[in-house]
Amino acid sequence: MKRVSIASLSAVALVASVAFATQIPVVANFLPGGSAIAQNAKKGFVQLRLDAAKQLITKDAQGKQKVTWTALEGRATVKPGDILRYTVSGSNNGEKAVKGLVVNQPIPQGMKYVLKSATVNVNKGAKITYSIDQGKTFVETPTIKLRQEDGTFKTVAAPAEQYTNIRWNFGESVAAKSTVRGIYQLQVR
């Protein structure tokens, strides 16, 4: 069994960028406990938080599988095959809407993305993109080229092991005093 802290899994890896309409520089302060604040001195701030939970599968009295999630705090024990669910939330505590909130979450070494597990709450223009090149480029469906026996190449969906980053674009704007959320799952290798 591996014994690791949540911080080493990815709480420290939370990277946020906020592009405001006036393009004023943003400052991100990373706080203990998986939270950060991205702020723009003239427009307010967005508080970011990363929470983790471990999947537990049990059977009820009828033998039917039941999936529950247990919050991970401090040091946690995980082993290969365990599924962890991460929730990235952003709260606009300011008095004005924040335009262009984007959160980029690297996938830590020793973990792999669970395909099709990422979600984003409904917000006009919100979308999820992925990177397989350490965050240099992002697309909705990463692909790779595989060499065929005849020497030609075929484009196929990238396997989960090659995903390196998940990026949420929370849409055109995040209204004042509102919260947005993105969820994804990783499997311990």
C-alpha positions as CSV (number, residue, x, y, z in Angstrom):
1,M,0.0,0.0,0.0
2,K,1.1,3.5,-0.7
3,R,0.7,6.1,2.0
4,V,0.7,9.7,0.6
5,S,-0.7,13.0,1.5
6,I,-3.4,14.7,-0.6
7,A,-1.0,17.6,-1.2
8,S,1.4,15.2,-3.0
9,L,-1.4,13.8,-5.1
10,S,-2.5,17.1,-6.6
11,A,-3.8,19.8,-4.2
12,V,-0.5,21.7,-4.7
13,A,-0.8,21.2,-8.4
14,L,-3.9,23.5,-8.7
15,V,-3.0,26.1,-11.3
16,A,-5.4,29.0,-12.0
17,S,-5.5,31.7,-14.5
18,V,-8.2,34.4,-14.6
19,A,-8.4,36.7,-17.6
20,F,-10.5,39.8,-16.8
21,A,-12.1,42.0,-19.5
22,T,-9.5,44.7,-18.8
23,Q,-6.6,42.2,-18.9
24,I,-5.2,43.5,-15.6
25,P,-2.6,41.1,-14.2
26,V,-3.9,38.4,-11.8
27,V,-2.2,37.1,-8.7
28,A,-2.7,33.6,-7.5
29,N,-2.0,32.9,-3.8
30,F,-1.9,29.2,-2.9
31,L,-3.1,28.5,0.6
32,P,-2.8,25.4,2.8
33,G,-5.7,22.9,2.5
34,G,-6.0,22.9,-1.2
35,S,-7.3,26.4,-1.8
36,A,-6.0,29.4,-3.7
37,I,-7.1,32.9,-4.5
38,A,-6.8,34.4,-7.9
39,Q,-7.3,38.1,-7.7
40,N,-7.4,41.2,-9.8
41,A,-6.9,44.3,-7.7
42,K,-9.6,46.4,-9.5
43,K,-12.2,43.7,-10.0
44,G,-12.3,41.5,-7.0
45,F,-11.2,37.9,-6.6
46,V,-12.1,34.3,-7.2
47,Q,-11.4,31.8,-4.4
48,L,-10.4,28.4,-5.7
49,R,-10.6,25.2,-3.8
50,L,-9.6,21.6,-4.6
51,D,-11.2,18.8,-2.6
52,A,-10.5,15.0,-2.9
53,A,-12.6,11.9,-2.1
54,K,-11.8,8.2,-2.4
55,Q,-14.3,5.9,-4.0
56,L,-15.6,3.1,-1.8
57,I,-17.5,0.2,-3.3
58,T,-19.7,-1.9,-1.0
59,K,-22.7,-4.3,-1.5
60,D,-26.1,-3.7,0.0
61,A,-28.2,-6.5,1.6
62,Q,-29.4,-7.6,-1.8
63,G,-25.8,-7.9,-3.1
64,K,-26.2,-4.8,-5.3
65,Q,-23.0,-2.6,-5.6
66,K,-23.1,0.7,-3.9
67,V,-20.6,3.5,-4.7
68,T,-19.8,6.1,-2.0
69,W,-17.1,8.7,-1.7
70,T,-15.1,9.5,1.5
71,A,-13.4,12.8,1.8
72,L,-9.6,12.7,2.0
73,E,-7.9,15.0,4.4
74,G,-4.3,15.2,5.7
75,R,-2.5,12.0,5.0
76,A,-4.4,9.2,3.2
77,T,-3.7,5.7,2.2
78,V,-4.3,4.8,-1.4
79,K,-3.2,1.8,-3.4
80,P,-2.9,1.0,-7.1
81,G,-6.4,0.8,-8.7
82,D,-8.1,3.2,-6.2
83,I,-10.3,5.9,-7.8
84,L,-10.1,9.4,-6.4
85,R,-12.6,12.1,-7.3
86,Y,-11.4,15.7,-7.3
87,T,-13.7,18.7,-7.2
88,V,-12.3,22.1,-8.3
89,S,-14.6,25.0,-7.3
90,G,-14.3,28.7,-7.8
91,S,-16.3,31.3,-5.9
92,N,-16.6,34.8,-7.2
93,N,-16.9,36.7,-4.0
94,G,-16.7,40.1,-5.7
95,E,-19.4,42.5,-6.6
96,K,-18.9,42.2,-10.4
97,A,-18.9,39.3,-12.9
98,V,-15.5,37.7,-13.6
99,K,-14.8,37.1,-17.3
100,G,-12.8,34.2,-18.7
101,L,-12.2,32.1,-15.6
102,V,-9.9,29.2,-16.6
103,V,-8.5,26.5,-14.3
104,N,-5.8,24.1,-15.5
105,Q,-5.2,21.0,-13.3
106,P,-2.1,18.9,-14.0
107,I,-2.5,15.2,-13.5
108,P,0.2,14.1,-11.0
109,Q,2.7,11.3,-11.8
110,G,1.5,8.0,-10.5
111,M,-2.1,8.8,-11.5
112,K,-4.1,8.4,-14.6
113,Y,-7.2,10.2,-15.8
114,V,-10.5,8.2,-15.8
115,L,-11.8,8.8,-19.3
116,K,-15.1,10.8,-19.6
117,S,-15.2,11.5,-15.8
118,A,-14.7,15.2,-16.0
119,T,-17.8,17.5,-15.7
120,V,-18.4,21.2,-15.5
121,N,-21.5,22.9,-14.1
122,V,-23.7,24.5,-16.7
123,N,-22.5,28.0,-17.5
124,K,-22.8,29.8,-20.8
125,G,-19.8,28.8,-22.9
126,A,-18.3,26.4,-20.3
127,K,-16.2,23.6,-21.6
128,I,-13.5,21.1,-20.7
129,T,-10.3,20.5,-22.7
130,Y,-7.4,18.1,-22.2
131,S,-3.7,18.1,-22.9
132,I,-1.4,15.2,-23.6
133,D,1.7,17.4,-23.9
134,Q,2.2,18.8,-20.4
135,G,-0.2,21.7,-20.9
136,K,1.3,23.1,-24.1
137,T,-1.9,22.5,-26.1
138,F,-5.5,21.6,-25.2
139,V,-8.3,20.0,-27.2
140,E,-11.7,18.5,-26.4
141,T,-10.6,15.0,-27.6
142,P,-6.9,14.3,-27.6
143,T,-5.6,12.0,-30.4
144,I,-2.4,10.2,-31.3
145,K,-1.1,8.7,-34.5
146,L,-0.4,5.0,-34.4
147,R,1.9,3.3,-37.0
148,Q,0.1,0.5,-38.8
149,E,1.8,-2.7,-40.0
150,D,1.8,-1.3,-43.6
151,G,3.8,1.8,-42.4
152,T,0.8,4.2,-42.6
153,F,-0.5,6.1,-39.6
154,K,-3.9,6.0,-38.1
155,T,-5.3,8.7,-35.8
156,V,-6.9,7.3,-32.7
157,A,-8.2,8.6,-29.4
158,A,-5.3,9.1,-26.9
159,P,-5.3,6.5,-24.1
160,A,-6.0,7.7,-20.5
161,E,-2.4,7.2,-19.5
162,Q,-1.3,10.0,-21.9
163,Y,-3.5,12.7,-20.4
164,T,-1.3,15.2,-18.6
165,N,-3.7,18.1,-17.8
166,I,-7.4,19.0,-17.6
167,R,-8.6,22.5,-18.2
168,W,-11.9,24.0,-17.4
169,N,-13.1,27.2,-19.1
170,F,-16.0,28.3,-17.0
171,G,-17.6,30.2,-19.8
172,E,-18.1,33.8,-20.7
173,S,-18.3,35.0,-17.1
174,V,-18.9,34.0,-13.5
175,A,-21.6,36.1,-12.0
176,A,-20.9,38.1,-8.8
177,K,-21.5,36.0,-5.6
178,S,-21.7,32.8,-7.5
179,T,-19.8,29.5,-7.6
180,V,-18.6,27.2,-10.5
181,R,-17.4,23.7,-10.2
182,G,-15.5,21.1,-12.2
183,I,-15.2,17.4,-11.2
184,Y,-12.8,14.7,-12.4
185,Q,-11.6,11.3,-11.4
186,L,-8.1,9.8,-11.3
187,Q,-6.9,6.3,-10.8
188,V,-3.8,5.4,-8.7
189,R,-1.4,3.5,-10.9
